[in-house]
Amino acid sequence: MDASLSSKELASIEDEEVLNKMLDTATDFEERRMIRAALRDLLKKKREKREQERGSRQQDLKQQGLGKAGAGRASMNQQPTTHMSTTQQSPSSSTSCSKTSGSRATTAAASSQKCPSAAPNAKNVKQMLLDWCRAKTEPYEGVDIQNFSSSWKDGIAFCALVHRFFPDAFEYSILNPNKPRDNFQLAFSTAEKMAGCPPLLDADDLVRMQEPDWKCVYTYIQEFYRCLVEKGLVKTKKRP
């Protein structure tokens, strides 16, 4: 099968899980390159489609609002003597805080102190795990994993890694890197629900840090990897 025909067939696949499985089983370099390109294009198309749908919904709401306003003005002009009752709605307070913010801060601070330090002889394992994360998230836009610290600070890398194994769990294309707390919570809750990975990291703790503690991230990814192996989603002779 020539390369152009293979590219067309790959472009016709609209299931991320199918492409992910093909990428996991492919051994030829050129074949893997085309599959990764098809997966990137699919994610891009999904994101663009979602943005178009969101724009259409906003336009519809705007039109509905204008229509209601026009009808209201017409009704007032027709009945100038009608007594109108008004109701006041008190807006939700934007400054309301969680009642448990103090305890959450204490818990988060404690969790940051529980991260174990990596053993000196674990350098090879650490690099293997980093390479694995990079390979699994390579097709995802906005993800460039170079380390276990700054590369994970907006939560997108966590989401991409989890989404790679559970593509139906959430829509990756709508994630916002400017909302790290939401991304952390989504990734950790999905990993716990789908893979049984315990939430070793705290979203509030992570957003307070300028950069995540690499030992904490490394420990969490190790645990996520172990859970995937136990579920048979990762097959390997040596586990990080």
Disulfide bonds with the S-S distance in Angstrom:
Cys115-Cys216 1.69
